[in-house]
Amino acid sequence: MTTAPTSADTGDLTADTWPIAVCMHGFARPGAAPLHDAPVERWDEVFGEVADLGFTALEIADNHIRPADLEPSRREELLAVAKQHGVEIISVHVQRQSVIHPTEGERNLAYAHRSIDAAAELGMSVFSTGLHHPFSEAQAKALWFWTAPGWKDPDDAETRALCVSRLRELGEHCASVGLPMSLEMYEDTYLGTADSSVQLVQEIGLDNVGLNPDIGNLVRLHRPIEDWREMHAKTLPYANYWHVKNYIRDEAGDGSWFTATPTSMELGLINYREVVRDAVALGFRGPFLMEQYGGDSLGVCATNMRYLKTLLPR
């Protein structure tokens, strides 16, 4: 059974030394060239803003920059500009590239392997992925994509076994280059409930493979959900990387309607003061990733970072 490392494994971390990274949602510019193809001067702006916000770490999401697909010279440029601003590229998050996609699964598996090699080359601390699929047409048109129906992993033993096999293969690759692999919880996939997520990690059975207990992905759904405390209680013992965000959620007592909108970590439904305390007590020592949708994403992430530091050991 995979569990989070203990403080004896990693040393004592404090609020001032705990790795806390920012996401890249706030760097998207409508109509601008993708960051992947942007000149180094644009990358310099990105890392400069990260540093100005008080962050010393950044997660590279592959919908913005794909380290696996960068030429060696471009990887060198990326690493150099990050170091210039004192920012660590802490992880690559491979998203919407499911290794069990019915037509692209093998291609996505090969891409994940290349992403692991790129992460190791760039000195990252985590390889992060999940079982997300590309947006459905309805999700692409919605104000908030989580309010529209998307992909659902099949309730099929053969497909799940394939999932376990391919994720184990990736986990073994990560172990060979000294990286943990973290699996992000996401609705309607085999990582869509607490029990299924824990079972998947247990089935993979590798010490370096754990969960990203991004319960915010589930709290925001406009449908009945599991209790957030119970989800955290089940998944935190397996956490090795953590996307943290929060939503204001409301629902009718008779189940006739549900709503959720993004907010800061402090104001939403999830009580992070409670779950961060529990995670640290259980031995969680992984990096945190500040994530926010809508509005001034970067500003809210910076606010959340300052709040999170008040919850961590001094």
C-alpha positions, 0 to 999 in steps of 0.5 A: 500500500502506498502512503505519504512519506513521513517527516523522517523521510523528507526532513522537517518543512516549515511555512517558509520552506514548504514548496508552494507553486502557482498554476499557469491559468492566469497566463493565457491571453486570448488571441495570443500565440501559445506559450509553447511557441512564444519567444523567450522574452514572453517566457521571461515575462511569465517567470518575472510575474511569478516571482513578483507575486512572491512564488518561487515555484511554477507548475508547467501545465502542458496545455500551455507548454509541453516540455516533451515537445520542446527542442533541447535548446528551448528546454535550456532557454526555459530552465535558464529564464526560470533560474534567472528569476529564482523560480523552480519548475516544480512539476509538469502536469500532463492533462487531458491525455488519458492513457486509456483514451479509446483511440489515442491511448497508445499515443498518449502513453508514449507522450507521457513517457517523453514528458517524464524524461523531459521532467527529469532532464529539467530537474522537476520534483513531480510528474503529475497526470490524470485520466482527463479527456479533452473537453466535450463540445458542450464543455467547450461552450459552457461558462464553467466547463464542469457544468456540462457533461464530459467523458466517463470512464467505462465500468469495465474490468478490462479497461480498468486493468489496462489503466492500472497496467499503463499507469504502473508502467509510467510509475516505474519509469518515474521511479527509474529517474527518481520522480514521484508520480501523482494522479489527479482526482477528476470526476467520472474517471477511475479517479472520480471518487475517493474509494476508486482513487485509493483502490487505483493507487493500491492496484498500481502498487508502487511506492512512488505513485500517489494521489493529488487529492484535488477535491475541489474538482468534485466540490464544484460539480452541479450534482450530489457529491461525497462529503468533502471531509470523508473524501479527504480522510480517505485520500490524504494518506496517499497524497504526494502532490496537491492542487488546492482550490476552493468553491462556494457551493450551495444546494437544495435540501431536496436535491433539486438544484446545485451550484458552485463558483470559484472562490479563495481557499479561505472562503469556500466549502472545504475547510483547508485549516482542517484538512491541511492540519490533518494532511501534515499529521498524516505525513504529507510532505509534497508540494502544494499547487495554487490553482484558480479559475476565473477572474484574477487567477494569479492574484487569488493564487497569491492570496491563497499562498499567503493564507496557506502559509498560516496553516503550515508548521512554523 
